Amino acid sequence: MQTTSISNILQKFIPENTKITVHGWIRTLRHSKAKISFLDLYDGSCLKTLQIVIGENLHNYKSEILHLTSGCSVTICGKIVKSIGNKQDIELVATNVTILGWIDQPNTYPITPKKHSLEYLRNVAHLRSRTHIFGAISRIRHILFQSMHNFMHKKGLLWIPTPIITAADTEGNSKMFYLSENFNNKNISNNISTNQVNGEQFFFGKKAFLTVSGQLNLETYACALSKVYTFGPTFRAEHSDTNRHLSEFWMLEVEIAFSKLNDIIELAKAFLTNMIQIVLEQCTPDITYCSNHSQCNLFKRLENFLNNKIAYIEYTDAINLLISCNKNFKNTVFWGGDLFSEHEKYLSEEYFKSPVIIMNYPKNIKAFYMRLNDDNKTVASMDILVPGIGEIIGGSQREERLNILKERLLENNLSNKYYWWYQDLRRYGTVPHSGFGLGFERLLIYITGITNIKDAIPFPRVFKNINF
């Protein structure tokens, strides 16, 4: 007998009366007085379950079938037939059932058929993928992942693996995880210029950290191959535990040579549009489930993104708007200050009621590598905000002028000698180039409607929590 997925069966790729084998886990089950058992089986290939009909004629009906519970894993051989019930079109009449794994203590099994809160499921993250909501999120994540690489390939971008271990502080804020060969090392400062601890040499000959961004390394390839991107885990040692922060998350980063800020904005817009279109086309059942599970009409949210024009506003104009809007913000609004979540949500959800791009932020609140504008106060930068989330993409034109890059490093208290290789890109055939970064989990919560980023990644790593 051929082995097939439940998704293929329910899409009627398998003709009726075909003998097949399926593997999966029991979602729910019931035993009738007519000595017939009905199992709802899932295998993760789709949101729906396949109904299995088991008669008492099976040799292990009394000894095993009647003792099955939710969560047990099984292999079932049988024949696809038209269902006489109203809840499904087809079902599988079992001719053989092999139990692969029992639930040892059904009373303690954390993933019962009832609905569980996302907060509860975070405590059993090793099992939460068995629920409808995390199955849906996982399938959407997979489609986004595949679509992202396909989009980049079609646009002529080459994928470049950038290091996870680094000695460079990309963001200049030192919120980096120190990497130690010896866990007994104590009192290690976060001073990137220190090459020894208690007189002992480091494994790499200097201090090493988990990367906060692959951008600087990616720029070296952009300045040779023109169009490149990277995708991988990044790490931030921020002492915050909110619904918007993770200590480990995945990031897409793009770098394009011979491009300016407006060029990278157009690419970022095209990327988001492409991702949303594909999800709406290929993930309809999972989006429907997520929409019903959340407090947001996801189809309306995503279709609004596709149908509405993205608003543009200068940072200075955004500050003036926020000051004059008579809203009682928790965080004070002033020129030179960063925008907080409440400010971003007001702009995208209440004022523009659409995605919005904020451009040309003050240099003092942005990274050293962003290109200084002619006013010497702002940098050629942009953030894309979306309703319900806030910032989803951040990018800039990179500073290609060596003398100004050196000044910006000093302004940010970063030593020129530790960025000699980065400066070489400006010494040897410098070109205008631009790039952006997108937090993959941010995109996922926008598309799925979940409100806590801890539910957008299989095993969240956050401040004071590294379970599983």
MOFENBEL-V496932 format. One record per helix or strand of 3 or more residues. SS is the DSSP state (H for helix, E for strand). FROM is the first residue (numbers start at 1). LEN is the number of residues. Records with the same first field share a line. If there is no record, write none. Layout:
SS=FROM-LEN + FROM-LEN
This chain:
H=6-5 + 65-3 + 106-3 + 118-5 + 128-3 + 132-23 + 215-11 + 261-22 + 284-10 + 298-10 + 315-10 + 341-11 + 363-3 + 402-10 + 416-12 + 440-9 + 453-3
E=19-13 + 36-7 + 50-6 + 73-10 + 90-12 + 208-3 + 227-9 + 248-10 + 311-4 + 356-4 + 381-6 + 390-9 + 433-7
